Amino acid sequence: MTDHRDFVGGRLLDGASLFDDIDPVDGTVVARVHEADASVVDRAVRAARTAPRRTAGP
């Protein structure tokens, strides 16, 4: 099973809690997902505000 963490500012962070991502077809758990709490969201917003304002490519 895959464990999905939050990717913020170039780092993988653990969320405050985990939840199961369930396949709607057969009901199996396909991944465990870290749920971002307010502190992780705040870090993501700060990282986005300081990120370069350009896109990849030409």
C-alpha positions as CSV (number, residue, x, y, z in Angstrom):
1,M,0.0,0.0,0.0
2,T,1.2,3.5,-0.8
3,D,1.7,6.2,1.8
4,H,1.1,9.7,0.4
5,R,2.6,12.6,2.2
6,D,2.4,16.4,1.7
7,F,5.1,17.9,-0.6
8,V,5.7,21.5,0.6
9,G,8.7,23.7,-0.2
10,G,10.7,20.8,-1.6
11,R,10.1,18.5,1.4
12,L,7.8,15.7,2.2
13,L,5.8,16.3,5.4
14,D,3.6,14.1,7.5
15,G,0.1,15.4,8.1
16,A,-1.7,15.6,11.5
17,S,-3.7,12.5,10.7
18,L,-4.0,9.7,8.1
19,F,-7.0,8.6,6.1
20,D,-7.6,5.7,3.8
21,D,-8.0,6.2,0.0
22,I,-10.6,3.6,-0.9
23,D,-11.2,2.2,-4.4
24,P,-14.9,2.8,-5.1
25,V,-15.0,-0.3,-7.4
26,D,-14.0,-3.0,-4.9
27,G,-13.7,-1.2,-1.6
28,T,-10.0,-2.0,-1.1
29,V,-7.7,0.5,0.5
30,V,-5.3,1.7,-2.2
31,A,-3.3,4.3,-0.2
32,R,-2.9,6.0,3.2
33,V,-3.0,9.7,2.8
34,H,-1.6,12.3,5.2
35,E,-4.2,15.0,5.9
36,A,-2.8,18.5,6.0
37,D,-3.6,20.5,9.1
38,A,-3.5,24.3,9.3
39,S,0.3,24.4,10.0
40,V,1.0,22.4,6.8
41,V,-1.4,24.6,4.8
42,D,0.3,27.7,6.2
43,R,3.8,26.4,5.2
44,A,2.4,25.6,1.7
45,V,1.1,29.1,1.3
46,R,4.4,30.6,2.4
47,A,6.3,28.4,0.1
48,A,4.1,29.3,-2.9
49,R,4.4,33.0,-2.2
50,T,8.2,32.7,-2.3
51,A,8.5,30.4,-5.3
52,P,9.7,31.8,-8.6
53,R,7.0,33.0,-10.8
54,R,7.9,31.2,-14.0
55,T,6.9,28.0,-15.7
56,A,9.0,25.2,-17.0
57,G,9.6,25.1,-20.7
58,P,10.3,27.8,-23.3
